[in-house]
Amino acid sequence: MSGTTTAAAALRRRAAGAGANRWVVLVVLCVSLLLVAVDATVLHVAVPAVTEDLRPGGIELLWIVDVYPLVCASLLILFGTLGDRVGRRRVLLLGYTLFGVASGLAALADNAQVLIVARALLGVGGAMIMPATLSILRQVFPDRRERALAIGIWSAVAAVGAAVGPLLGGFLLEHFWWGSVFLVNIPLMLVSLPVGRLLLPESKGDGTGPWDVVGALMAAAGLFGVVLGVKRLGSGESVGSLLTVLPLVAGAALLTGFVRRQRRRTHPLVDLKMFARPAFSTSVGCIVLAMLALVGLELIAAQYLQLVLGLSPLETGLRLLPLTFAAMAAGLAGARMLRRFGPRRMVCTGFCVTALAVVLLTGLGRTDECALMLGGFVLLGFGLETTLFGAYESMLSEAPQEQAGGAAAIGETSYQLGAGIGIALLGTVMNAAYAPGLSGVPGVPTSASSAAGHSLGEAYEVAAQLGGPAGAALRHAARDAFVHGLHVTLLVSAGLLLLGAAIALRLPRAMQCEAVPPGPVEVPAQRDATQSRVSV
């Protein structure tokens, strides 16, 4: 009987990847992150091509861009805590599968509605993958010094994915149709699924108490309602509109009910006591503000490079590369900077450097200022990655190991929530500054000016239809109005970043480390096998 039990345990260990080297596990997790990071940005350069082919309305276009972070942010807590219960590796592998299927559906979409559904399914897959990578990383790197280095590598890979997305998208758009930007996910999934199954260790939380299904659904619905309401505001809907107010109120009510429910439960879905720790709550706030400033600017920058400067999608991707290289450098140097300067100084300095970069970029105009753009993007990438690295590391280190999935879900929810709100908020600022510049253009009818005020792409289409001096005047005015809107948006972003620097002053001065002996990854299967042999 003992031999049978031992043999069965050995099979479970091999299936779960037990005893795998923690650095090999990190490589697999980084590939997982690359899958999600590429998809988050690959669509940015494809927006003009999607608009031309599918002809989506203004609201549909916003949904195409925003539904991925919206759905992903809504479900992160659900899948993060589910991974703590049923196994983080299991949830991760399911996420791979769904991500591949949804990518195929998006690539073959022949109308805006199908593309929106596919992007929503991609968001579900991303919500399975993202918290699982961080929670497994927290599990296999118990020593904070090694974990800081691992997070630095992890975040550098995220920066690579963010850059590879536009670059790869630009290359594919020049040689294939826009749907090809989604097909790149399928080979990555086909590699990640079997490799992850063989090498990744399974890990769970302590498993005490039942999983709060009602609480998970309340959190998902509440986050969906809040982000949806903000997104509608970003699309120009009236504050008093029922379809805007209702999601906001319902979402806020559900989130309030979720918080109260978690406080009453003996075994909460998310331990809200973590927010009582200044380092944890402050880190979450810093992640939201950093992403709020970054994602909206990335989308606007891609439009500026293509529609104002007239660069091709591939050239646009190449122009964004310095931002990525700087972010990679900051991620790889992050562990050393954190040990030397501490979380407070590191995150605060990162915010300030990013704000300086944003202010410098206000010097961009209708002509190609290559040197200014290069300097601004380098500072922007280095500053933002420094901020995100310090915030993520502080947040994960403050969370108990058994709550790794919930903590990672909170961090990734903050990331996605900040991204979704950033697109809506900065899009609103951009539209508010852009549209007035098209009123009263000589020779342009009022109806044409109104249509051109929706976006710069639509303005170019209207100008082409008008033709002659009126079309040229509208095109010129639209370009000037977009540049003005860009400057206003950059200044608003700088203010948000300085607010983040002030919030970061609540972080600890020094990095507190506890010595943990390194070793191979231990998974529940190993402990079960040991207990079986002892009991027998």
N, C-alpha and C positions, 0 to 999 in steps of 0.2 A: 504493500500500500504506500509505503514511504517512497519507493522508487517511482510509482505512478504519479504521486503528487509532485515529486521533484521534476520529473520529465514534463509534466503539464505546465509547471511554473516556468521551466526553461523555454518552452514554446511561447508562453505569454510574453516573456522578456524579449525574445527575438522579434515577435510581432510588434511590440510596442517600442522597440529601439532602446531597450534598457541597457545601461552601461555605456551609452554613446558618449563620445567626447563632447564636452560642452561647446567647444569652438566649432565642431562639425554641425552641431545643432544650430548654432548661430548662423552659419552659412545658409542652412535650409530656411530659417526664419527670415533672413534677409531676402531670399528669392521670393518668399511669400509676400513680403512688403513691396518688393519691386513690382509684383503683379498688380497690386492695388494702386501704387503711386503712379505708374504709367497710365493707367486708365483714368485717373483723376485729372490728368492734364492733357492727354492726347487729343481730346475733343476741342481744346481751346483754338488751335489753329484751323480746325475743320469747320468751325461755326459758319464762316462765309459760304463754304461749299455746301453745307447742309441747308442753309437758307436758300441758296440758289436752286437746289435740286428739289427739296421737299416743300418749299414755299410755306413754312409754318407761320402762323400769326405771331404777334408779339408775345402773347401769353404762352403759346405753345413753345416758342423759342426759349423763353425763360424756364419752362418746365424741362425741356431737353437738357439744358445746362445744369439746372438746380436740383432735379429730382434725385440724382445720384447722391449728393451729400445730404439731401433732406431725408431720404429713406435710410441711408446708412446711419446718420446721427440718431434717428428715431429708434433703431433696433440694436444699437451697440450694447446698451445695458442689458437687454433681454438675452442676447447671445453671449455676452461676456459672463454673466452670472450663470447661464445655462452650462457654459464650459466648465465652471467651477464644480458643477453638479455631475454632469455626465462624462466629462473628459474634454480637455481643451484641444487635444490632438484630433479627437473625433469631430468636433465642431469645425476645426480648421479644414479637414479633408472634405467635409460636406460643402464648405464654402468654396473650395477649389472647383468642385463639380458644378455647382450652380453658376459660378463665375464664367466657366467655359461655355456652358449652355446659353447663358444670357448674352455673351459676346457674339456667338453665332447668330442669335436672333437680331441683335442690333445691327450687325453687318448686312443682313438681308432685308432690313426694314424698308418698305416702299412708301411709307407715309409717316407723318409726325407722330401719330398716336401709337403706332407699333414701336417706334424708336423710344418714346417716353416709357412705355411698358418695359422694354428691354433694359433701359437705363435704371428703372426702378428695381428690376431683378438683379442687376449688377450691384445696386446699393445693398440689397439683402445679402448677397455673397460677400461684399466688402465688410459688412457688419459681422459676419462670421469669422472672417480672416483677421481683421485688424486687432481686436482685443486678444485673440488667441496668441498672436505672435509676441505681444508684450508680456502677457501673463506667463507664457512658457519661458521667456527670457528671464523674468523675475524668479522663476522656479529654479532654473539651472545655473544661475549666477547669484548665489546667496551672499558672496563677498562684495561689498559695495564698491571697492576699487576696481575689481574685475567687471562688475556690472556697469560701472561708468564707462569703461572702455568699450564694452559690448554695446551699450546704448549709443556711444559715439559712432561706432561702425554702422549700427542699425540706422541712425539718423543720416549718416553720409549716403547710405544706399537709398534712403527716401529722397534725398536731394538728387541723386543720379536718376531715379525714376521720374521725378518732376521735370528734369531736363530732357531725358530721353523721350518723354511723351511728346512735347512739341516738335522735337527734332525728327523723331521717327514719323510722327504724323505729317510733318511737312514733306519728308521724303516720299511717303506713300501717296500723298495727295498729288505730287508731281508726276507719279507714274501710274497710279490706279485711281479708283473712285473712292469717295469719302468713307464708305463702309469698311474699307481695308484697315482703317485705324483701329477697329475693334477686333479684327482677326488675329492681331499680334498676341492677344491674350491667350488664344487657344494652345499654341505650342508651349507657352510657359506653364499653362495648367497641365498639359499632358506630361510634362517633365516633373512638375512639382507634386502631382498626386501620387505616383508610385514611390518617388524618392522620400516624400514626407511620411508615407505609410511605413517605409522600411527603417528610416533613421530617427524620426522624431519620437521622443519619449511621451508616454501618456502621463498626465498629471491632473489631479483634482484638488478641490478644497477639502475641508474637514468633513463635509457631508452631513453636518448636524442639522436636523430639522428638515421639513419639506421645502421644496422650491416654491416660491411665491409666484405662481402663474398670474394671478390677478394683478399683483403689483407690477410684474414685468409688462403686462399689457397696458396698465395705466401709464407707466413711464413712456412706453412707445407711443401711445396715442397722444399723450400730453406734449411730448417733444415734437411730434408731427404737427399738431395744431399750432404751437407757438411759431415754429419755423415757417409753416405755411402762411400764417398771418403776416409775418415779417416779409416774406417773399412777395406777397401781394402788394404790400406797401412799396416794396422796391420796384414793382412793375408799374407804379404810378396810380394805383387804386386810391380812392378817397379814404381818409382815416375813418370817416363815418359810414363807410360801406358795410352792409351786413355780412357779406362774404369775407370781409377782412376782420371785422371785430369779432364775429362768432368763433372762428378758429383760435384767435388769440385768447379770448375769455375762456373758452372750453379747454384749451391747452393749459392755461395757467391754473384753472380749477383742478384739472386732473393731476398736474404736477404737485399742487398743494396737498391734494388727497393722498398722493403717493408718499410724500414726505411724512405726513401724519401716520400713515399706515406702517411705514418702516419703523417709526419711533415706538409704536405700540407692540410690534411683534418681538417675540423672544428670539427668533432666528430671522433677522431681516434679510431681504434680498441684497440690499446695499447697506453696509454699516455707516450710517451718517455721522457717527462719532469721528470718523476720519476728517470731516470738515472742521471739527473743533481744533484740529492741529493747524497752526498758522502756516506751516510749510506746505501742507497739502492743499488747503483752500486757496492760498496765494498762487501756488503753481497752476492750479486749474484756471484761475482768472487770467494769469499771464498767457497761457496757451490760447484762450479765447481771443484776447486782444491781439496777439501776434498773428493768428490766422485771419482774424477779421481784417487786418490791414493788408495781409499778403495776397489772399486769393482774389479779392476784388481788383487789386492793382494788376495782378498777372493777366486777368481777362481783359482789362482795359488796355494794358501794354501791348497785348497781342493784336488788338484792333488798331491801336496807334501805328504799330510797325507795318501792318499790312495795308490799312486804308488811308493813312496820312502819308507815310513815307513810300508806300507802293512796293514794299518788299514781298517776295514770294513766301509761301508757307515754310519752305525749307530755310530760306534766309532768315525768317522770323525765329525759327528754332535755333539757328546758329547765333543770333544776336542775344538770345537768352542764356547761352552756355556759360558766360562769365559768372552769372548769378549762381549757377549750379556748382561750378568749380569752387567758388568762394564758400558756398555752403558745405561742400564736401570737406574742404580744409578745416572749417570750423568744427565739423562733427568729429573728424579724426583727432583734432587737438583739444577737443572738449574735455576729456578726462583729466588731462594735465592742467588745463586752465581752472577746472573746478577744484582740484586739490590745492592749487596755488592761491586762487582768489576767493573761493567760497561761493555758494549759490547766490547770495545777495548781490555782491559786486558783479558777478558774471552776468546775471540776468538783467540787472539794471543797465550795465554798460551795453549789452546787446541791444536793448530797446533804444538807447540814446544814439548808438551808431546807425541803427536802422532809420531813426527819425532824421538824422543828418543826411543820409542817402536820399530819402524821400524829398527833402527840401532841395537838394542839389538837382534832382530830376525835374524840378519846376522850370529849369532852364531849357528844357526841350521845347522845340517849336515846330514850324512847318518844314524846316530843313533838317537834314540828317546830321545831328551833332554826335558823331561816333565816339569821340574821346570822352565827352561828358556822360554819355550813356554807359560806356564801359566802366568808368569810375563809380557811377551811381549804382550800377548793378552789382559790382564787386562788393561795395559796402553793404548793399541791401542783403545780399546772400549771406555774407559773413555775420552781420548783425542779427538777422532773424534766426539763423541756425544756432548761434550762441545762445539766444534767448530760449528757443525751444528745447535745446539740449539741457540747459540748466533746469528748466521747469519740469521736463519729463523725468529727469533723474531724481529730483527732489520729491516729486509726487510718488514715484514708484518706491523710493526708499522709505517713505513715511507709511506706506500701506503694509499691513500684516501679510505674510506669505500666503496664508489660507484665503485671503481676500484679493489675491492677485488679479483674478479675472474681473471682479467688480471694479477694482481700482483702475485697471487698464481700460475698461469700458468707459469709466468716467473721464479718463484722460482723452480717449479717442472721441467720445461724445463732445467734449469741449473743443477738440480739434475740428470736427465736422460741423458743429454748431457755429463756431466762429467763422468757418469757411462759408457756410450758407448765409449767415447774417451779413457777412462781409460783402458778398455779391449783391445782396439786396440793398444794404445800406449805402455802399459806395456807388452802386448802380443808380440809386435814387438821387444821390448828390450829383452824379454825372449828368443824369437826365435833366435835373433842375437847373444846372448851369449851362447845358447844351441847347435845350429847346428855345429859350428866349432869343438866342443869337440868330434864329432863322425867321423871325417875324419882321415883316417890312422889307424884304429883299426886293429891290427894284425889278419890275417886270415879272415877278413870280406871283401867281394867284394865291389867295389865302389858303385854299384847299391843298395846294401843292406844298406850301410852307408847313401846314399842319402835318401832312404825311411825312415830310422830310424830318420833322422834329422828333420822330420816334427813335431813329438811330442814324448813324452816319452811312451805313450800308443802304438804307432806304432812301436817304437823301441823294446818294449817287444814282440810284435807279430813277428817281423822280427827275433828276437833272438830265439824265440821258433821254427820258421821254420828252422833256421840254425842248431840249436842243437849243442851238443858237446862243445869243447873248444871255438870255434868261437862264438857260441851263448852266452856262459857265459861271454866272453870278451866284447861282444857288450852290453849285459845287464849291466855289471859293468860300462862301459864307459858312457852309457846313463844316469845312475843314477848319476854319478859324474858330468856329464855335466849339468843335470837339477839342481842340488844343486848349481853349479856355476852360472847358469842363475838366480836362485832365489836370490842369494846374490847381483848380479848386479841390478836386478829389485828393490830390497829393497832399495839400495843406491839411485837409481834414484827417487824413491818415497819419500825418505827423503829430497832430494833436492827440490822437488815440494812442500812438506809440509812447508819447511822453507821459500820458496817464498810466500806461503799463509800467514805465520806469518808476513812477511814484509808488505804485502798488507793490513792486518787487522789493521795496525797502523793508517789507515784513518778513522776507525770507531769512533763514539763519545766516550768520556771518561765515561760519566755517563748515566744512564737510565732516560730519561725524561718521567714523568708520569703526566697525567691529571686526576683529580678525576671525575669519572662517576658513578652515583648511580646505584647499581645493581638492577636487576628486571627480570621478565619473558621475554622470547624472544618475540619481536614484529615482526610481519611479514606483508607484504603488504596487506593481506586479512583483518587484523585488522584495518589498516588505511583506507582501502576502506569502511569497514562497518561503521566506525565512520563518514567518510565524507558523506555516504549515509543518515545516520540518521540526520546529521546536515542539509543537503540540503532539506530533506523531511520536 
